[in-house]
């Protein structure tokens, strides 16, 4: 019964990792590295979570630098 519980926990961590990788890329990268390197919670999704967090970080950086997230009350 313990292995089923551990498997469910890892699946939840993988889902949370993908969500956090898009929303907060540095934290998503940390979760991805945890899934890649930890001997207790090893998952092949770790590499993909790290790649998604890098891609999301680039997209967030481009959005912030382009001014897409500035205030919209500039006197229309």
Residue pairs with C-beta under 8 A, 6 or more apart in sequence:
9 41
10 35
10 41
10 43
13 31
13 34
13 35
13 41
13 43
14 35
14 43
14 45
14 49
16 31
17 28
17 31
17 32
17 35
17 45
17 46
17 49
18 28
18 45
18 48
18 49
18 52
20 27
20 28
20 31
21 28
21 29
21 31
21 32
21 49
21 50
21 52
21 53
21 56
22 28
22 52
22 53
22 56
23 56
25 53
25 54
25 56
25 57
25 60
26 53
26 57
28 49
28 50
28 52
28 53
28 56
29 49
29 50
29 53
29 54
29 57
31 49
32 45
32 46
32 47
32 48
32 49
32 50
32 52
32 53
33 46
33 50
34 41
34 46
35 41
35 42
35 43
35 45
35 46
35 49
36 42
36 43
36 46
36 47
36 50
37 46
63 69
